Amino acid sequence: MQASLFLIPVTIGGTDQRKVLPGYNLDMIRGINHFIVENIRTARRFLKKADPSIVIDSLTFYELNKHTPAEQVAGYLSPLERGEHVGVISEAGCPAVADPGAEVVAIAQRKKYRVVPLVGPSSVIMALMASGFNGQNFAFQGYLPVDTAERAERIKQLEARIYAENQTQLFIETPYRNNALAEEFVRVCRPSTQLCIASDITCDDEFIRTQPVREWAGKIPDLNKKPTLFLLYK
């Protein structure tokens, strides 16, 4: 097989890998010795759980996060020049979506390397599937501004787009700020706007519920430190 950059999904939370990852992924992982990862410790743990026979110390890991210099990232792809596969592993779900892995994929595309996305859980798509919202016109907005006034203004702007363009809006937040963001939606949005909260998707305590903003007031579950998607629609 041509040397390729494999985008390797991982579980969300403590989900059993057999529940969300196909066996084909493991077959591909066994043939990779170089991994670009968001966190080396959790990547090593994921690989060892995927196949206990993997000799972790024989592998090479390159750490990729927001502090990694661009010139260093390009060097991570050097094994491809030698005909060796490289894998990209993020902290949860699919690499390169709301994830620093997108940078290395962009470099690989510019250099004409083969990029292979493997099948696995995407919380963005799964939340949209379960929300009941428009899946033909949607926008993943990622993180909202941290400043309270800017965040409120941005929410109002995107809520207006729901009604003007019939477009579902999706958001994520740093897990320890989930509760504050949920309260912000209740405070800022129209009472009739629909809010879906999708938390711990694929995990044992998965929570996905859609209802008008007015019905969330005083009834938001504790979302602290839980991977959560927020979706707005009319």
N, C-alpha and C positions, 0 to 999 in steps of 0.2 A: 504494500500500500504506500502511496505517496506520503512523504512526511507532512504531517498536518498539525494544526492547532486545534485541539479538542476542547470544547467548552463543556465542562462536566458539572451537571447540576448536583446539588447535595440536598439532604433533607431539611425541612423547616422544623426547628425544635427537635425533640427527641423521637420523631417518627421512625418506626421500623423501616429500614431501607428497602426491604422487600415489598413494602406497600406502595412505594412511589417511584422506585428506580428499576428499569428493566435490566435483565441479566446481560444484555448486550453491552451496557455501560461498563460492567465489570470486565468483560472480555477486552474492551478497549483499554481500560485502566491498567490491566496487567502488562500491556505492551508499551507503557509510558514510563520513562525514567526521570523526566524533567517536568516540574510543576510550578506554575506561577500562581501564587496563592495570596489571599488577603491576610490570612493569619496562619503561620506555620504550624503552631501547636494544634489548632483545630483541624487543619488539613491532614496532618499526620494521623490524628484520631479517626477522622472519616475514612481514610484509606485503610487503616488497620481493621476497622470495623467491617469495611467492604470485603476484605479478604485477609484473614489473620496470617496467611502464608506469605504475604508481601513483606519483604525485608526493607523496612522503612529507612534504615541507615544507609541503604544502597542508593537511595533516591536523592535527587538534587532539588532543592526548593528555592524559589526566588520570591521574595515578599513584595507585594504590590499594594500600596495604599496611597492616600492623598499626599503623603510626604515624599513619595518616591520620585526622584528626578526623571524627566522625560528621556534623557540620554541613557539612563540606566535601564529604563523599560525596554528600549529598542534592543539592548544587548541580551535581554532575556530570551529573545527569539533565535539566538545564534545556533542552538541545536538543530533547528530546521534546516539551516544551511548545510549541516553535516548529514542530513537525511534522517534525523531522529525526531520522533513525535514530541510535542509539548502539550501539557494539559493546563487548563485554567480552572481554578476552584475558588468559589467565593464563600462567604460565611453561611449563607442560607439561600436555598432556591437556585435560580438560574444565574450563571455569571453574565456580566456585561449589561444587566438591566438594573438601573439605579445602583451601579457597582463600578469600582475602578477598573474592572476587567475590560470595560469598553475601550479604554485607551490602547491596550495591547492588541485588541482585535482590529482596531483602526490601522495600527501600524502593519499588522499582518496583511490586511487587505491592500494597503498601499504597496507592499513588497510582493504582492501576487502569491502569497502562500495560501495553501488550501485551509479553509476554516470549516470545522465540522461541529455544529451544535448538537449535543446529545439530548435525548428526551428526559424530562424531569419536571418537578413541580415548579410552576410559576405562580406565586401568590397574586400577582397582578391579574393574570388571566382567570385564575380560579375564583377570585373575588368577584370579578365582572360576571362570570358565568352564573354565580349563585345569587347575584344582587337582584336580578329581574330588570335591570336597566338596559339602555340601548347599547347593544354590542356591535353595532355597525358604524357608530360615530362616537368615539370616546377619546379622551386625552389623559395620559398619565402625567400629572404635574410634578410628581416627586415631592420634594420638601417645600413647604411654605416659608415665607420670611419669619425670622425669629422675633423681630420687633413687633410688639403687639398691634400698634396702629397700622403698620405696613401689612401685617398678616390679615387683619380685618378687612382692609381695603382690597387686598388680593382675593379674598374669599368672595366678597361682593361682586368683583369683576367676573370671576369664574362662574359664580351662580347665575349671573346675567347671561352668560354664554349658554348655559343649559336651556334657558327659555328661548333665546334668540336663534340658536343653532341646533337645538335638539341633541346636544352633546353631553354624554356622561363625563363627569370629572372624577379622577382618582388621585388620591394623595397617600403619602406615607409620612411618618414622623419618627424621630429618635424615640425608641420605646419608653424611656422614662418621662417623655412629654406627651404621651398618648392621651392621658386623661384631660390634660389642659386643652389639647386641640379639639377633643370631642366636645368639651364645654364651650369652646369658641364657636364651633359650628352651631350649637344650640342658641348661642347669644346673638350671632350675626345673621344667620340665614332666615329666610322666610319660614314661618311656621309650617307651611304646606309643602316645602321642599323635602324631597325624600332623601334620607341619610341611611346608607348601609354601612354597618361596622362589621368587618370581617377579621377575626383575630385567631391566631394560632391555627391557621389553615393546615389541614391534614393531621393535626395533633389530636390526642385523646380529648382535650378540652376545647376543641374547635368551637368557635362562636361566630355565627353569621346571621345577622338580622337586618331587615329593611323595614323602615317605618318613617312617617313624617317627623320632621325635626321637633314639632311640638310634643310628640309622644316620647321623645328621648329625655326631655327635661326631668331631672331628678331620678332618672332610671338608667344612667350610663353604667355599665359594669366596670369593674376595676381592670383597666387595660395596662397597668404599669408593667413595663419590661416584657410585654408580650408583642411579638411581631404582628402588626395590625395594618390593615388597609381601610381607608375611609373613601366612600364613594357618594357623590351627590348627583341627583337627577330630579326631574319634575314629576 
